Structures are given as C-alpha cells and as structure tokens.
Amino acid sequence: MQPVFVGDVQGCADELDELLARLRARFGESFEALFVGDLVNRGPASLRVLETVHGLVERGRARVVLGNHDLGLLLAATGRRAPRPSDTLSEVLASPELGRWVEWLRRRPLLEAGRLGETPFVLVHAGLHPAWSLDDACTHARRAAARLGNDDRAVFEALLDARPEADPVRDDLDRMLQSRTARADGTWSREEPARPADAWHRRWAEQGHPYGVVYGHWSLQGLHVAPRLRGLDTGCVHHGRGRDGYLTAWIPDPRSPRPFDVPDASFEAVRAHRRYVMSDGPDAC
C-alpha cells in the first residue's frame, strides 16, 4: 500500500478531489492517505471535505490527526468560541449531522506513528516538544487524546475549558496543534519565531532524534524538506495572498530504506483553483 501524506486541506474540497483523482490514476485503490489535520475552515466546502475524508477512513484508506481548525470547530460547536470573520464553518455548524461530526473529530488521534523504510515516524499537526523521544511523543499524544475522546463528555468538555498554564495535558494538546516557536526553557508559542533557530523543528533537529516528523500548520513557512522532517502546509486556502497556494502531498517510495533523506522530489501539488478567504490573524483556533 502506497502511503500518501496530505497537507492542510482547510475546506478546499475541489483541490482534494483533484488530488485524489491523480492518486487513483497513479495507484488505483492501493494507497493510504495520511492527513496532517485541519480538514476544515477558511475554505469554501468544509462539510464536503469531512464527508470525503470520513469515507476514506471508514474504508480503511485514510488516517487523520486533529488540527487546530478542527479543534476550533469543536469549540464553536460546543458554544466556546464565537465565529470569526474568516471562519467558514457555518455549513457544518448548521448541519443536522453536527453532533456526529463532533463525536468523530474529537476521537481523532493527535499523533499517528509508523515506519518508512528504516525510519520510524510520527504524523502530527503542528509540532512536538524538542526533547520528546518517539515514546514520549506517543505518550503525551495518547494522554491528551484519551481526554479529548473520553466516553464521558464531561471529561472532554473539561479539557476544552482547561487553561494550558494550569493543565499540562491541555498544554500538550495546544503544543501539538499550534506550535511554531520553541524556547530554550521548554515553553512554546504559536507565533512565528523571532529567529530561525527558535523554530520548534530546528530545536527538535538539534536533539538528533532517530525518528521522522511529518507535519502541517505552517503555511507561511511553506513546504519544508529537511532530514527527518516534512512540513506539508503550502497554503491552499491562502491562495492570492501575494503567492500561489497549493494542496501538497508527500508520496515517499515505500521501497526506499531512507525516504526521509534529502534532496527529495516525491511530492504532488494541486494549485488552488481560486482565491479563498483572507486570514484575520495568526492561524489559531
């Protein structure tokens, strides 16, 4: 089965349909799509994206980790966040199936782990603590996902209400869904780093971890190809903001023993079909 890692879709359903059509032309039905999260918001067709990806997951053809905009949908659906000017979630929020989508999204993992050739990897939306080993990352992600997807809805809602500075699990959740900057003291920020050395992945790479990370979330950074790192948010939904936006997929050769090596040209990119919603600030939920 060919693994295909898909960047932030954010409601760009036409581009997702085109990408899937290209994949079927190349691989038939013998591929698995691994989505970095942010299925919804800012683009025009979040409900259609949810329906498409849910269908793939149900057929065992896809895996999805939660993104910050997916969490934003959960916050809006539970009355914890008012709509913002750039939000395009109204169709989902008005759907008679909203409850089903809330239950499905809150049970998505925060991290998927696997192996490509000789290299173990994790799929996460935004970033990790630079010091986390593979086992650490899995442990922190499982702990947060267990509360987010708890059968007792009160546990789930208590996590949404928690303050990161008072609840380490909520801090882990937000770090994995929103981080861009990592500070020397171990804290993090969703803001752009003041200098390149403060990017979470630069501090992570300095640790010499033997596993790879595939992530999204950082559209201003664009495609990031570095040893053991693949950043796939190429801003499809930000098309027209002084640059072209793309929905990008990484398609590593499953026969390669070292697919995280660079240089690497194993990408498929669908140019945005039109200009979409302008951002109203930092890409947070």
ChimeraX attribute file (.defattr): number of C-alpha atoms within 10 A of each C-alpha:
attribute: neighborCount
match mode: 1-to-1
recipient: residues
	/A:1	10
	/A:2	16
	/A:3	18
	/A:4	21
	/A:5	25
	/A:6	27
	/A:7	31
	/A:8	30
	/A:9	30
	/A:10	28
	/A:11	25
	/A:12	27
	/A:13	22
	/A:14	17
	/A:15	22
	/A:16	22
	/A:17	15
	/A:18	15
	/A:19	20
	/A:20	14
	/A:21	13
	/A:22	14
	/A:23	21
	/A:24	13
	/A:25	10
	/A:26	11
	/A:27	12
	/A:28	10
	/A:29	12
	/A:30	12
	/A:31	18
	/A:32	18
	/A:33	23
	/A:34	23
	/A:35	29
	/A:36	30
	/A:37	31
	/A:38	28
	/A:39	29
	/A:40	30
	/A:41	27
	/A:42	23
	/A:43	24
	/A:44	21
	/A:45	20
	/A:46	24
	/A:47	23
	/A:48	20
	/A:49	22
	/A:50	20
	/A:51	13
	/A:52	14
	/A:53	20
	/A:54	19
	/A:55	13
	/A:56	15
	/A:57	16
	/A:58	10
	/A:59	9
	/A:60	11
	/A:61	18
	/A:62	19
	/A:63	21
	/A:64	26
	/A:65	23
	/A:66	26
	/A:67	33
	/A:68	26
	/A:69	25
	/A:70	23
	/A:71	24
	/A:72	22
	/A:73	29
	/A:74	24
	/A:75	18
	/A:76	17
	/A:77	19
	/A:78	14
	/A:79	10
	/A:80	14
	/A:81	13
	/A:82	11
	/A:83	14
	/A:84	10
	/A:85	11
	/A:86	15
	/A:87	21
	/A:88	21
	/A:89	24
	/A:90	14
	/A:91	14
	/A:92	22
	/A:93	19
	/A:94	10
	/A:95	12
	/A:96	10
	/A:97	11
	/A:98	17
	/A:99	14
	/A:100	10
	/A:101	21
	/A:102	19
	/A:103	15
	/A:104	13
	/A:105	22
	/A:106	21
	/A:107	18
	/A:108	19
	/A:109	22
	/A:110	30
	/A:111	22
	/A:112	20
	/A:113	16
	/A:114	12
	/A:115	12
	/A:116	19
	/A:117	15
	/A:118	13
	/A:119	15
	/A:120	15
	/A:121	20
	/A:122	20
	/A:123	26
	/A:124	28
	/A:125	33
	/A:126	29
	/A:127	29
	/A:128	28
	/A:129	22
	/A:130	23
	/A:131	16
	/A:132	15
	/A:133	17
	/A:134	17
	/A:135	10
	/A:136	13
	/A:137	21
	/A:138	16
	/A:139	14
	/A:140	20
	/A:141	21
	/A:142	16
	/A:143	15
	/A:144	23
	/A:145	21
	/A:146	16
	/A:147	22
	/A:148	29
	/A:149	19
	/A:150	15
	/A:151	12
	/A:152	10
	/A:153	13
	/A:154	12
	/A:155	15
	/A:156	18
	/A:157	18
	/A:158	13
	/A:159	18
	/A:160	19
	/A:161	12
	/A:162	14
	/A:163	13
	/A:164	16
	/A:165	9
	/A:166	9
	/A:167	11
	/A:168	14
	/A:169	21
	/A:170	22
	/A:171	18
	/A:172	21
	/A:173	25
	/A:174	23
	/A:175	24
	/A:176	26
	/A:177	30
	/A:178	27
	/A:179	29
	/A:180	23
	/A:181	24
	/A:182	26
	/A:183	16
	/A:184	9
	/A:185	6
	/A:186	9
	/A:187	12
	/A:188	24
	/A:189	16
	/A:190	21
	/A:191	15
	/A:192	16
	/A:193	17
	/A:194	9
	/A:195	8
	/A:196	12
	/A:197	14
	/A:198	18
	/A:199	22
	/A:200	23
	/A:201	24
	/A:202	15
	/A:203	19
	/A:204	21
	/A:205	17
	/A:206	11
	/A:207	13
	/A:208	12
	/A:209	15
	/A:210	13
	/A:211	19
	/A:212	24
	/A:213	24
	/A:214	27
	/A:215	30
	/A:216	31
	/A:217	31
	/A:218	24
	/A:219	20
	/A:220	11
	/A:221	15
	/A:222	16
	/A:223	19
	/A:224	16
	/A:225	17
	/A:226	16
	/A:227	16
	/A:228	21
	/A:229	22
	/A:230	20
	/A:231	26
	/A:232	30
	/A:233	30
	/A:234	28
	/A:235	29
	/A:236	29
	/A:237	31
	/A:238	24
	/A:239	20
	/A:240	16
	/A:241	14
	/A:242	7
	/A:243	9
	/A:244	17
	/A:245	25
	/A:246	28
	/A:247	25
	/A:248	26
	/A:249	24
	/A:250	22
	/A:251	19
	/A:252	20
	/A:253	15
	/A:254	14
	/A:255	10
	/A:256	12
	/A:257	12
	/A:258	16
	/A:259	21
	/A:260	24
	/A:261	13
	/A:262	12
	/A:263	10
	/A:264	14
	/A:265	10
	/A:266	12
	/A:267	15
	/A:268	18
	/A:269	18
	/A:270	18
	/A:271	18
	/A:272	21
	/A:273	15
	/A:274	14
	/A:275	15
	/A:276	19
	/A:277	18
	/A:278	16
	/A:279	14
	/A:280	10
	/A:281	7
	/A:282	10
	/A:283	14
	/A:284	16
	/A:285	20
